[in-house]
């Protein structure tokens, strides 16, 4: 029998590792380190063990080398070794490098021996490891408790761990950027050292669509397009593909043998990674085309950039179908929707349609980054819930988006916020929702809550001949809608002598009830649009 060992390397606590700091540079470096741990460093470690980088995907059953990479990236790696001894030795070398050069990243590793001769045995072994041992080890892992120093120890501003240095020597400041010196721990030091590598990778990835002699990706949130004498907000966008884990598993399950299984999941992994990056490239291309003389203009709105040399956009996580980017607050919603549209246009190895969900949290520029990311992640999950609710009749799924515009701070979860700010108790029994979020990306015959419908209503309130001169009335309507009463909306229309306007802007393909009453089935169709108008007026749009 021909025995091999499959090794799965995963990471845990990545979100907190990347987004725990409020300094964009540290987020950038942390994301780069996570990508390197399950990518470049895996290849380097195998090279040390005698497997050259250009031979690391050679078929293990016929290769003269001791290992084969099945796939890497997206925070996890799958490798086949000739023996468990080699696999364990590899893990020791990689773990040591992570401890020394990426402190704070937690690896979860599982090994399992399998018989190559068993037809498609590898599929079942990987499935059992991913759903069993890897998950169990993540939950059972005892978090390390680092020594927090002595009474005379200074602490790092970002991690609260003992400081080992100052930040100055690890940051290259631009001509328009003042030094922001602070104490840093070993973890933060490694993140800052990774920033240069991260930017090089980003520049290489977007070389075809970004003229780097003109534009740079920002290192600070202040360089995302903050305007003088105007409110400053940033948007954190988190997007995630729908049902990709099951698709990954299904595509591998259909393989006729182990070699075909390896090739299938490798091809699928590469194609999904390429799809996410291509969608981001198309988003950046739209942004660069819209910038004229230091302004962002066109469909994305119009406002001045603080520096015409910085793009108002920066990807932070872009491995596979898991994407997170930060941008100027006024661009957040539209860029998120644009990314979803471009992602749907991509093709992957299994030939099926791609869909994804996105959560957008717009906050003041110097708000706690970790809180904002957590809310965007929760919003993405809310959008996924909407997709799951329709899964019986739409098994292929659809793209959806959810958002939150935080004019002040963020307190509690998104469900807490919505219960407090957007739910109204009617007749002491029914909860009516002022917000219609989350929404589908595209119009649908059986659902009026769509992004296309929302933007159509938003445009009508802002530019429609019946509403554009009535901004104050639109703001009054917001308070009328809070009453959750059909009679109140009817009185509003009569009170302002809108006899020529017997109803509100219509959503595509819907009954007259929503346009007449402002509500349908306990959900308000207009509060979100009015809130967005008011919010973006504050931002100077």
ZAMARGU-4260 file (C-alpha; in steps of 0.2 Angstrom, whole numbers, plus 5000, padded with zeros to 4 digits):
<rodrens>
0) 5000/5000/5000 | 5006/5018/4996 | 5004/5028/5012 | 5004/5047/5013 | 5000/5060/5026
5) 4988/5074/5023 | 4992/5090/5033 | 4979/5104/5035 | 4985/5121/5042 | 4972/5134/5048
10) 4973/5150/5058 | 4961/5156/5072 | 4957/5173/5079 | 4962/5181/5063 | 4949/5195/5063
15) 4955/5201/5080 | 4973/5200/5075 | 4971/5211/5059 | 4958/5223/5065 | 4962/5226/5084
20) 4972/5242/5080 | 4965/5259/5075 | 4980/5262/5064 | 4978/5258/5046 | 4997/5254/5044
25) 4996/5240/5057 | 4980/5233/5049 | 4989/5232/5033 | 5004/5224/5040 | 4994/5211/5050
30) 4984/5206/5034 | 5000/5204/5025 | 5007/5192/5038 | 4992/5181/5039 | 4993/5179/5020
35) 5012/5175/5021 | 5010/5162/5035 | 4999/5151/5024 | 5007/5156/5008 | 5025/5162/5006
40) 5031/5155/5022 | 5024/5137/5018 | 5033/5137/5002 | 5049/5144/5010 | 5048/5130/5023
45) 5046/5116/5010 | 5061/5123/5001 | 5071/5121/5017 | 5066/5103/5017 | 5072/5100/5000
50) 5056/5103/4989 | 5060/5117/4977 | 5047/5131/4975 | 5045/5126/4956 | 5042/5108/4961
55) 5030/5110/4975 | 5014/5105/4965 | 5022/5090/4957 | 5011/5074/4959 | 5017/5066/4975
60) 5013/5049/4969 | 5027/5050/4956 | 5038/5064/4962 | 5055/5062/4969 | 5051/5075/4982
65) 5043/5073/4999 | 5029/5085/4998 | 5015/5092/4987 | 5005/5108/4990 | 4987/5105/4986
70) 4982/5123/4989 | 4987/5138/5000 | 4980/5155/5004 | 4964/5162/5012 | 4971/5158/5029
75) 4973/5139/5027 | 4984/5127/5018 | 4983/5109/5012 | 4999/5098/5009 | 5002/5080/5006
80) 5019/5073/5014 | 5027/5056/5011 | 5027/5052/5029 | 5020/5059/5046 | 5038/5062/5052
85) 5041/5074/5038 | 5024/5083/5041 | 5028/5085/5059 | 5045/5092/5056 | 5038/5104/5043
90) 5025/5110/5056 | 5039/5113/5069 | 5049/5124/5057 | 5034/5134/5051 | 5028/5136/5069
95) 5044/5143/5075 | 5045/5155/5061 | 5027/5161/5065 | 5032/5163/5084 | 5047/5173/5080
100) 5041/5184/5065 | 5022/5184/5067 | 5018/5184/5086 | 5000/5184/5089 | 4995/5173/5074
105) 4988/5156/5080 | 4991/5141/5070 | 4979/5125/5070 | 4987/5110/5062 | 4980/5092/5060
110) 4989/5077/5052 | 4981/5061/5045 | 4988/5046/5036 | 4979/5039/5021 | 4980/5026/5008
115) 4983/5032/4990 | 4976/5016/4983 | 4958/5019/4991 | 4947/5027/4977 | 4944/5045/4982
120) 4949/5041/5000 | 4958/5058/5001 | 4941/5067/4999 | 4934/5059/5015 | 4950/5061/5025
125) 4950/5080/5021 | 4932/5082/5025 | 4933/5073/5042 | 4949/5083/5047 | 4940/5100/5042
130) 4924/5096/5050 | 4931/5086/5065 | 4949/5088/5071 | 4952/5106/5065 | 4936/5113/5072
135) 4938/5104/5088 | 4956/5110/5090 | 4950/5128/5087 | 4937/5127/5101 | 4948/5117/5113
140) 4963/5128/5111 | 4969/5136/5127 | 4973/5154/5123 | 4991/5159/5128 | 4993/5172/5142
145) 5008/5182/5138 | 5018/5191/5152 | 5012/5208/5152 | 5028/5215/5159 | 5033/5222/5176
150) 5029/5237/5186 | 5041/5248/5176 | 5037/5241/5159 | 5029/5253/5146 | 5015/5246/5135
155) 5012/5246/5117 | 4998/5258/5112 | 4990/5245/5101 | 4991/5228/5109 | 4994/5233/5127
160) 5008/5221/5128 | 5026/5226/5134 | 5034/5239/5122 | 5050/5234/5114 | 5053/5249/5103
165) 5047/5265/5096 | 5037/5266/5079 | 5048/5279/5071 | 5061/5268/5064 | 5048/5256/5056
170) 5038/5270/5047 | 5043/5279/5031 | 5033/5295/5032 | 5028/5305/5016 | 5031/5323/5013
175) 5013/5328/5019 | 5013/5316/5034 | 5018/5321/5051 | 5027/5308/5062 | 5016/5299/5074
180) 5028/5291/5086 | 5022/5279/5099 | 5028/5264/5109 | 5026/5247/5100 | 5026/5228/5106
185) 5035/5214/5096 | 5019/5210/5088 | 5016/5228/5082 | 5034/5229/5076 | 5032/5214/5065
190) 5016/5221/5058 | 5024/5238/5054 | 5039/5229/5046 | 5027/5219/5035 | 5019/5235/5028
195) 5032/5238/5014 | 5030/5220/5008 | 5011/5222/5008 | 5011/5238/4998 | 5023/5230/4985
200) 5011/5215/4983 | 4996/5227/4981 | 5005/5238/4968 | 5009/5222/4958 | 4991/5216/4959
205) 4984/5232/4953 | 4998/5237/4941 | 4987/5235/4926 | 4973/5247/4932 | 4983/5260/4943
210) 4995/5272/4936 | 5007/5271/4951 | 5016/5287/4945 | 5000/5296/4949 | 4991/5287/4963
215) 4996/5278/4979 | 4986/5267/4990 | 4984/5276/5007 | 4993/5271/5023 | 4982/5281/5034
220) 4963/5284/5036 | 4966/5302/5034 | 4972/5300/5017 | 4956/5291/5011 | 4949/5308/5005
225) 4945/5318/5020 | 4939/5335/5016 | 4943/5351/5025 | 4930/5358/5035 | 4918/5344/5032
230) 4913/5329/5042 | 4925/5314/5040 | 4919/5296/5039 | 4926/5280/5032 | 4917/5264/5027
235) 4923/5247/5031 | 4916/5234/5019 | 4916/5215/5022 | 4911/5204/5008 | 4910/5185/5008
240) 4904/5172/4995 | 4888/5162/4997 | 4890/5144/5001 | 4908/5143/4995 | 4912/5129/5008
245) 4899/5118/5001 | 4903/5121/4983 | 4921/5118/4987 | 4917/5101/4995 | 4904/5096/4982
250) 4917/5100/4967 | 4930/5088/4976 | 4917/5075/4980 | 4913/5072/4961 | 4931/5067/4958
255) 4934/5050/4951 | 4950/5047/4961 | 4963/5056/4972 | 4973/5064/4959 | 4957/5071/4951
260) 4951/5077/4968 | 4968/5087/4971 | 4967/5095/4954 | 4949/5100/4956 | 4950/5108/4973
265) 4967/5117/4967 | 4958/5123/4952 | 4943/5129/4962 | 4954/5138/4975 | 4964/5147/4962
270) 4948/5152/4952 | 4939/5159/4967 | 4955/5169/4972 | 4956/5176/4955 | 4938/5180/4955
275) 4939/5190/4971 | 4954/5200/4965 | 4947/5203/4947 | 4932/5210/4955 | 4942/5222/4966
280) 4952/5227/4951 | 4937/5232/4942 | 4931/5242/4957 | 4948/5251/4957 | 4947/5255/4938
285) 4930/5263/4941 | 4937/5274/4955 | 4953/5279/4945 | 4942/5284/4930 | 4931/5295/4941
290) 4945/5305/4948 | 4948/5321/4939 | 4960/5335/4946 | 4959/5328/4964 | 4941/5325/4964
295) 4930/5310/4964 | 4916/5313/4951 | 4903/5304/4942 | 4891/5290/4949 | 4901/5289/4965
300) 4897/5307/4970 | 4908/5322/4970 | 4920/5328/4983 | 4937/5334/4984 | 4951/5323/4990
305) 4963/5329/5003 | 4978/5323/4992 | 4975/5319/4974 | 4990/5307/4975 | 4980/5295/4986
310) 4966/5283/4981 | 4951/5284/4992 | 4951/5265/4994 | 4962/5252/5001 | 4959/5233/5001
315) 4964/5225/5017 | 4960/5206/5015 | 4958/5199/4998 | 4961/5181/4998 | 4948/5170/4989
320) 4930/5175/4992 | 4933/5184/5009 | 4936/5202/5005 | 4938/5217/5016 | 4942/5235/5011
325) 4941/5252/5018 | 4936/5268/5008 | 4930/5286/5010 | 4914/5285/5019 | 4904/5293/5005
330) 4909/5279/4993 | 4906/5264/5005 | 4888/5259/4999 | 4891/5261/4981 | 4908/5252/4980
335) 4901/5238/4990 | 4887/5236/4978 | 4899/5238/4963 | 4910/5224/4970 | 4896/5212/4972
340) 4890/5215/4954 | 4908/5213/4947 | 4910/5197/4958 | 4895/5190/4950 | 4902/5192/4933
345) 4917/5181/4937 | 4918/5163/4932 | 4925/5149/4943 | 4931/5131/4940 | 4914/5122/4944
350) 4905/5133/4931 | 4891/5139/4943 | 4886/5157/4946 | 4895/5167/4960 | 4885/5177/4973
355) 4891/5185/4988 | 4885/5196/5003 | 4892/5212/5009 | 4891/5222/5026 | 4895/5241/5026
360) 4898/5250/5042 | 4901/5269/5039 | 4909/5278/5054 | 4919/5293/5059 | 4937/5292/5053
365) 4945/5289/5070 | 4932/5278/5077 | 4938/5261/5085 | 4942/5251/5070 | 4939/5234/5078
370) 4921/5239/5083 | 4917/5245/5065 | 4924/5229/5057 | 4914/5218/5069 | 4898/5228/5064
375) 4902/5226/5046 | 4904/5207/5049 | 4888/5206/5058 | 4879/5215/5043 | 4887/5203/5031
380) 4879/5189/5041 | 4862/5198/5042 | 4863/5198/5023 | 4867/5180/5022 | 4852/5176/5033
385) 4841/5184/5020 | 4848/5173/5007 | 4845/5157/5018 | 4827/5162/5020 | 4824/5160/5002
390) 4835/5145/4999 | 4821/5133/4997 | 4814/5142/4981 | 4831/5149/4976 | 4844/5136/4979
395) 4857/5145/4969 | 4856/5160/4980 | 4858/5179/4976 | 4869/5193/4981 | 4863/5204/4996
400) 4869/5219/5005 | 4866/5227/5022 | 4873/5243/5030 | 4874/5254/5045 | 4877/5273/5045
405) 4884/5278/5062 | 4882/5296/5064 | 4889/5295/5082 | 4897/5280/5091 | 4894/5261/5090
410) 4886/5253/5105 | 4881/5235/5106 | 4878/5222/5091 | 4869/5227/5075 | 4853/5218/5082
415) 4854/5228/5098 | 4856/5244/5088 | 4841/5240/5077 | 4830/5235/5091 | 4833/5251/5100
420) 4833/5263/5085 | 4823/5255/5071 | 4809/5245/5079 | 4792/5252/5084 | 4779/5243/5094
425) 4762/5244/5086 | 4746/5242/5096 | 4757/5235/5110 | 4760/5219/5101 | 4768/5220/5084
430) 4786/5226/5080 | 4787/5236/5064 | 4804/5240/5056 | 4808/5257/5050 | 4823/5249/5040
435) 4820/5237/5026 | 4838/5231/5026 | 4846/5219/5022 | 4841/5220/5003 | 4844/5210/4987
440) 4857/5217/4975 | 4846/5216/4960 | 4827/5218/4957 | 4816/5203/4959 | 4798/5200/4954
445) 4794/5193/4972 | 4803/5205/4982 | 4803/5224/4983 | 4818/5226/4995 | 4832/5228/4983
450) 4847/5239/4981 | 4842/5244/4964 | 4825/5249/4971 | 4833/5258/4986 | 4844/5268/4974
455) 4829/5272/4963 | 4819/5279/4978 | 4835/5289/4984 | 4837/5297/4967 | 4819/5302/4966
460) 4819/5310/4983 | 4835/5320/4979 | 4832/5324/4960 | 4814/5320/4956 | 4804/5335/4950
465) 4791/5332/4964 | 4804/5331/4978 | 4820/5340/4974 | 4813/5357/4980 | 4806/5349/4996
470) 4821/5344/5006 | 4813/5350/5022 | 4797/5340/5019 | 4808/5325/5016 | 4815/5327/5033
475) 4798/5330/5041 | 4793/5314/5032 | 4806/5304/5042 | 4797/5309/5059 | 4780/5305/5051
480) 4786/5287/5047 | 4792/5285/5065 | 4773/5285/5070 | 4771/5269/5060 | 4753/5274/5054
485) 4745/5274/5037 | 4734/5288/5043 | 4749/5299/5048 | 4757/5297/5030 | 4740/5301/5022
490) 4739/5317/5033 | 4757/5322/5028 | 4753/5321/5010 | 4737/5332/5013 | 4746/5344/5025
495) 4759/5349/5012 | 4746/5351/4998 | 4754/5337/4988 | 4738/5334/4978 | 4748/5331/4963
500) 4759/5319/4973 | 4746/5306/4980 | 4760/5293/4984 | 4778/5291/4987 | 4791/5285/4975
505) 4787/5268/4968 | 4798/5252/4969 | 4799/5242/4953 | 4784/5230/4951 | 4776/5232/4967
510) 4758/5236/4973 | 4751/5253/4976 | 4751/5249/4995 | 4769/5253/4998 | 4769/5269/4988
515) 4753/5275/4996 | 4756/5270/5014 | 4775/5270/5015 | 4774/5253/5024 | 4771/5235/5018
520) 4769/5220/5030 | 4776/5230/5044 | 4792/5236/5035 | 4795/5254/5030 | 4801/5257/5012
525) 4807/5275/5014 | 4815/5278/5030 | 4832/5271/5024 | 4833/5282/5009 | 4829/5298/5020
530) 4841/5293/5033 | 4855/5291/5019 | 4851/5308/5012 | 4852/5316/5029 | 4868/5307/5033
535) 4877/5311/5017 | 4872/5329/5017 | 4882/5330/5034 | 4897/5322/5025 | 4896/5336/5012
540) 4890/5326/4997
</rodrens>
